[in-house]
Amino acid sequence: MKRFTCLSILSALVLCALLAASGCSPSSGGKGAEPTSPNKPARVAKPGPYRIALVMKSLANEFFLTMQKGAEEDQKEHASEYTLICNGIKDEQDVAQQINLVEQMIAQKVDAIVIAPADSKALVGVCKRAQDADIVVVNIDNKFDDEVLKEKKIRIPFVGPDNRKGAQMAADFLASKLERDAPVAMLEGIPSAYNGQQRKLGFDDAIENAKLNLVTSQSASWEMDKANQVASSILTEHPEIQAILCANDSMALGAAAAVRAADKTGKVLICGYDGISAVEDLIRKGQILCTVQQYADRLAAFGIQYALQMLRAEIEPQDRETIVDLVTVGTLGPQ
C-alpha cells in the first residue's frame, strides 16, 4: 500500500541519518545515566564478511516473525557483507533459554550479536561474556537496564524506539475519545522488561494528563491468552470500564477477544503497541482503536547495520532512537 511504501522510504532515510550521526551525542531515546565505558583500547576493525546472530524474544509473536523477515531481507541485500543466524525463544518469559542461545552464539564465535532481550537485567551478564570474547553486541527493542550495565562496567548501545513516547502517543489518542474521570484499565508487559516499564509510564502520563480514572493495572506478560484471561476478569469485576490500554499488540488481541465475548465491542476502547498486521485488521473492523507502529521489519536491520559499523571500527557505541508512528483507522486507509 502507498502508506507503507512511503513509510519504508522514511525508515530507510532515518536509518541513513542514524548511521551518519556517529559523531553526535546519545539521543533522547536513552534514559538514565550512561553506562561506564570499559578501560580498553578502541576497537580494531575486523575484516569481513561477518557472521551476525539475531537473538529475539518469542517467535509466537507476529512482531518478532516480522523482525526476522526484515533481517533476512536486509541480509539478502548485503549478502557480500555478512551472513545471518536468526533464533528466538518459544515464549516471552523463557529467559533461561535466551541466555542459552547467546551462549551458543559465543561458542560459535560469531562476530556480532544483535539482541532483543526478554529481560532487561538477566541478559546483561551473558552479553558481557560475549563482549569479553570480542563479539560486538547491539541491543534492540527492549533496552538493557542502565544500572546493571554500570555495575558490569560495560557499554552496549541501544538501537530502538522511545517506548514511553510511543505509548503516550497511543494513550493520548484513546483519551481524546473519553470524558474526564472515565474508568480505564491497563495490561502491562513483564515487569522486569524496560520497554514494559516505559510503556506503562507513557500510559500513566496520558491518563494523568487527561484526568482519567485508572481502576486497575495488571501484568499479562506480553501474552495473548493470558491477556484474554486477565481482561475477562477485569470486565467482570469492573463492568464500568471504558478502555483497556495494552502494552503490546498480542495483549491487545487478547483484550479484544475478551471484549467481544462480553458483547462490549465499541463500548470498551482498546489501544495496543507494535503495529502487527492482526491488530491493524481489527482497527479496520472497529474492534481496536489504535496501536503504535515501530517497524519491526526495519528494527533488526537498524541494529545489524549499526553492528557492521562497529565491526569496521567506524563508530563508538552510542544509543540511537528509531521512529514510531500512531496507527488508526484514519492512517491505515483501504486494505
N, C-alpha and C positions, 0 to 999 in steps of 0.2 A: 504493500500500500504506500501511497505517496507520503503519508506521515512518517512511516518508519524509514523510508528511503532518506528523507530529509534528516531524520534524527541520526541515522547511521553516518551520514556525512558529517553532521555536527559532532558525533562521538569521535570520528577519525580526526577532525580538526582539534578537538580537545586533547586527544592523545598526543598529537604533534606538539601542541602548546605545552603539555605537561613535560614531555621529554626534552623540549628545548629549554625548559626553565631550570635546568640543573644547577645554575648558579644562584637561584633565588633561595630565600629563607623558607622554612617549612610553612605549608599552607594552613589556613584556619581549620582544616579538617582534623588536625592532630590536637587533641585536648590534653591538658595537664603538662607537667614538666617533661622536658625532652630526656630520654634515656641517656645515661652516661656512655660515651664512646670508649671502647677498649683502647688501651695504650699499646698500639702496634702500628707498624708502618702502613702507609696507604697500600691498597690492593694493587698487585701487579697484574696486568692484563693477561688473560688466558687465551690461547689460540682456539678458534672454533674448528668445525662445528661443535655445538654444545648439546649436552643431554639435560633436558629440563623436566622436572617432575611437577605435576599439578596435583596437589592433595586437597580434596574437597570434603565437604560435610555430606549429608545424606543424599544419595543418588535416587532416593524415592521422591525427593522434592524436585519438581519441574525446574525450579530456579537453577539447581546445580547441573541438571542434564543440559539445560540451555548454555550454562557456563562451559561445560565440557565441549559441546558442539562448536562454540565460538572459539575456544582454544585450538581445537583441531583444524578449523578453517584458517586460523592465523598461522598454524604450523605449515599448512599446505602452501600458503603464500610466501613463507620464509623457509622453505624446505632445505635450502642450502646452508642456512644459518644454525638450525637446531632440530633435534628430534624430541618427541614429546611422550612422556609417560603420564597417563591420567588414572587416578584412582580416588576412591571415596569410601565412606562408611555406610552401613545399612540404615542407621537412624541417627538423629541429631545428637543423641546422648552417649553414643559409643566412643567416648574419649579414649579409652584404652586401646581400641583398635586403630584410631587415628594416630596415636603415638607409635604404635607398631608399624604403621605404614611409613611414617617418617624414618623410623629405624631401618626399615627395608631399603629406603632410598639412600640412606647413608651407607649401608652395606654395599649397595650397587654403585657407589661413588659417582652419583650424578653431579653435574656442575652447579645446578641451582634447584631450589625447591620454592615453588610459589604455593602458599598455603592459605586456605580459608579455615581457620581453627574452630573446632567445635567448642572449645573453652579458651577464654582469653588468658587464663593463668596457667593451666595444666600443660599446655603445649610449649610453653616458653623454654623449659628445660631441655627437651629433645631438640628444639630448634637451635639452642646454644651448642649442643653436641654437633649438630650439622655445621654450624659456623666454625667450630673448633676443627672440623675435618676439612676446612677450606671450601665449604659449599656455600654459595650465595643463597640467602633466604629473603624472600619478599612476602609480606603479609597483605592479603586482600580480604575484602568483605567484612570480616569481624576483627577489629583491632586488638592487638595484644595489650595487656594491662601495663600501663606506664611504670607503676611501682615495681612490678615483678621484673620488667626489663632493667630498671635501675639497680635492683637487687642483684641481678645476674651480671651486671656491668656489660650489657650488650646493646646494640642498636639494630633494630630490624625495621626497615621502612614500611609504612602502611600506605598502600595504594587503594583508595576506595572512597565511598561517599561519606558525607557528614550525615550520619543517621538521625541525629537529633533534628537537624534542619528539615530533612526529608519527612520525618514523622509529623513534625508540626505542620508542614505543608498540607498533608492529608487531613490531619485533625482540624485545622483551621477551616478547610472546605466543608467538612462534616458539620462543624459547629455553626457555620453560616446557615445551615438548614434547620437549626434548632432554636428554641426560645431559651432565654436566660433561666437557669436552675433546672433545665431538663436533665432527668436522671440517665446516666450512661454507665457502661461497664467497660473494662479493659481486659484483653487477653495478652499476657506478657509472654516473652520467649523464655529461654533458660536464664535464670537469674545471674549466673556467673559469666554470661556472654556479654562482652562490651557493647555489641550492637543492640542487644536486647535492652540493656540498661539505657543506652542513648535514645532508643525509640520510645521507651517509657517516658523519659524526660521530655521528649518532644511532644508526646501526647499530653503530659501534665501541663506543659507550657500553654498549649492551646485551650485545655479545659479551664485553666486558671484565667486566661485572658477573656474567655467567653462567659465566665461565671457559670459553667455547667456543674452538675452535681454528680461526682464520681461515686457511685454506690458501692462498687466492688472492683478490685483488680486482682486477677489470679493468673498464675502461670499455666500455659498449656503446652510448654516445652517445644514450641515450633511445630507440633504435630497436628494433622487434620483430625484424626479420630479422637484424640484427647480434647481438642478444641470443641468438637461436636458434643462431647460429654459435658465439658465444663459449661459451655454456652447453654445447653439444655437445662442444667441445674440452675444457672443464673436466671433464665427466663421463667422457671417455675417459682423460684424463691423471690424474684423481683419482677413481677409481671408489668410493672410500670416502666421498665427500661425502654428507652427510645433509640439507643445506639450502642453498638459494640465496636470498640477500637481494637484492631488486631495488629500485633507487631510483625506478622508476616502473612503472606498470601495463603499458605497452607492452612493456617488457623482461620483465616477469613473464609475459606471454603467450608471448613467445619462449622463455623458460626452460621454461615448462610444455610447450611443443611438443617441446623437446629431451628433457625428462624422459620424456614419453610415448614418443618414438622409441627411447629407451634401455630401455624397459619397466621404468621405476623409479617410476611413479606411486604415491604413498603411501609410498615409501621415501625420497624426497627432498622435503622440505618447501619451499614457496616462499612468500615474502611480497612484496607489492608496495606501491605508494603512488600514490594518486589517486582510487580509488573509481569506476572506469569500469564500465559495465554488463557488458562482456565478461568482466571479471575476476570480478565478482560471480557470473556464471553458472558459472564454473569453481570458485569457492569452494563453491557448492551441490553441484557434482559431485565434490568432494573432490580436485581437481587443484591448487588453490591454497589455502593455509592462511588467509591474511588479507591485507587491504590497509588503507589509510588514506583515509577519505573527507574531502576538503577542499572539497566543494561547489562544483564548477566552475560550476554554473548560477547561483550567487549571488556568486561571487568578482568577476566583472566588474561586476556590479550594485553591489557594495560600493564598488568603485573609481570607478564612474560617479557614484554619489550623493555620494561624497567630492569629486569634481571639481566637481560642481554647487555644493557649499557653498563651495569655494574661489573659483569664479567670482562667487558672490554676496558674496564677502568676509566670509563668516560665520565662518571659521576660519583659523588659521595652520597651515601644513603640519606634520604630525607623523605618525609611524608608528602604524598601527593593526593589532592582531593579530586574525585571524579564527579560527574554531573548526575543529578536526579531531576525527574520531571513528574508533575502531578498527572495522573491518568483519570479521566472522567468520560462519561458518555459523549460529552462535547468535544473532547480531544481525539477520541478514537475514530470517529467518522464511520462510514458504512463498512461492513465486513467484506 
